């Protein structure tokens, strides 16, 4: 199974063809696309679940813009999650991955430094424990399902020297451990030289896959033609 995540900076119309080529070249069975648009459909992924439409609060937002979309070649059993979940910035899908197995995919865009006019990391630090609590609840409610948490974490999940804070990274690592997952895209797992800068978009998985999961593709940010974020695909098993 291949799982990918990429912040596509709202897939502006002038970039759509280039974005589609990258998705085709780096095919995945499940995509968690963030800051995306309904027009950007990964190949061979006919099943999907979107977060609520993003409000048009700046000129780059057009109808069909989303914070998060989950696209899958596996059927979507249904949407799951807590009633109080942030339906604009997160979405959770239960997938039928075959052979009587299921996977719960939680897609997210976490706050960044300066988000919501908080000109520091306070929103990032506030939201992390809220989402970690959701992960734990979902993991307990769907014990038989694999768990995948992915999207734009707005931190390098290393030291924070590139982007993020030690406080936020520590809280995320504790959250992963609490629901028995590991981050498959943290800097220590990246092949040397694959990306010039560490990603801030990540994929966490059920810990039992830790020894059989690898990063198989990554591409750098290219704001002129693609996005201001790099993207990554992992192979599970």
Secondary structure, 3 states (H helix, E strand, C coil): CEEEEEECCCCCHHHHHHHHHHHHHCCCCEEEEEEEECCCCCCCCCEEEECCECCCCCCCCCCCEEEEEEEECCCEEEECCCCCCCCCCEEEEEEEEECCEEEEEEEEECCCCCHHHCCCCHHHHHHHHHHHHHHHHHHHHCCCCEEEEEEECCCCCCCCCCCCCHHHHHHHHHHHHHCCEEECCCHHHCCCCCCCCCCCEEEEEEHHHHHHEEEEEEECCCCCCCCCCCEEEEEEC
